Amino acid sequence: GMNLTAIAPNACQSKSNLVKTVNDVKTVGEILLDAGVDVDGLETQNKKQWVSLVTPIEIETLNGIREIEKVWYNGNDDELYELEFPDGCVYRFTGNHRLMVKTEESWDWKEVKNLTEDDDILT
């Protein structure tokens, strides 16, 4: 699978993961195709590199709307962890990808490889 992130070279998610943009919900792969990226070529080449999005996407974050103009392609060699969420959606992440989990008093970041069944993940 393909591993991508907006921060290089960092934790990643696969092209099958759904991403909620300001306008809709699409897979990472669909976002790349819509942005004019040669996804098959990237996977064949398997070279770590920045990939520019011809059409930037807007993502809602905890700090407001963020425009993403490029993503880091991290190759397809890293082991991926599969997480199934209560809505039935399955997401794949590298072990160092961080998700927001509920703690006793607030929310905090936790790496996927350290998650347990009891963790309440912000979705």
N, C-alpha and C positions, 0 to 999 in steps of 0.2 A: 504494500500500500504506500501511498504518498503521504509524507508528513510535512505539514506547513505551520508556520507561525508568523505573526506580525513583528516579532522581535528576534533578531539574529544573535547567535544561534541558540535557540532556547527550546523550551518544551513545545510539543507539537500535537496536532490532531490530524486525523486521516481525512481524505477527500470525501468520505461518505458521511461525515458528521454534519448535522444541521446547524446553520448559523442564522440567528435572528437579526436581520438588518432593519434599518428604519422603515423600509418599504415592504419587506416580505420575509419569508423563511425559505432558505435554499441550502443545498449541500455546499460544502467547500468546493467540490468539483464543479458544480453548476456556476458558482460565483466566478471561478477562474475561467471557465469557458465563456461566460457572458462578458468577461473583461478582456477577451481576445487572447487568452493564454493557451499555448499548445500543450495541453496536459499530457497527451500520449508521448510527445517529444521529450518533455521533462522527465517522465518516468523511465523512458528508454535511456536517456543520457545519465540519469541518476547522479547528477553533480550538485553539490550544495551551492546555492546561489540565491541572490535576490531576484524576485520576479515582479516586474512592474504591472500594475493593473491599469489598463488603458482607461477603463471607467472605474474610478475609485468607488468604494462602498462606504456607507455610513452605518456604524454600529452604536447602539445605545450602551453606555457603560455606567458604572456607579457615579462617575464624574461627568456625566453628560454625553453628548453625541461626539464620536470620534470618527474622523475620516481616515480610511485605510487606503493608501496609494500603492503599497508594495507589500509582498509577503516573502518570507524566507523559506526556500525549499530545502528541507533538511535531509534529502535523500530518502530511500525507502528501506534502510537496513535496520532501523531501531525496532526493538520489541514493542508491541502495542498492547495496552491493557484495554479490555472491553468492559464498559460499564452499562448496565441496563437501568434506565430511570423508570419511575412509577408509571409514566405514560406509555411505556413499552418501547420507547426509542433506545437504540443501542448506539453508544458513542465509543470511539477508539482514540486513546491518547497514549503518548509516551509516558513513562513512569515519572518523569520530572515535570510534567504539565501540572499546573496548580489550579485547584478549584476552590471556591469559597464554601466553607462549611460552618455550621452553627456551633458556637462554643457556649459555655454556660451564660456568659454575659453579652456576647456580641457575635460577629462573624470574623473568621480568620482564613488565611490561605493554607491549603494542605496539598502536598504532592500526591498525585494519583496512586503511586506505588505504596503510599502509607495509609490509604483510605481503609476503613473497616465497614462492615455491613451496618453498623450503628450510626455512621456519619450522616448528618442531615445536610445535603448539598443544595446550595442556592441554584435554582434553575430559572 
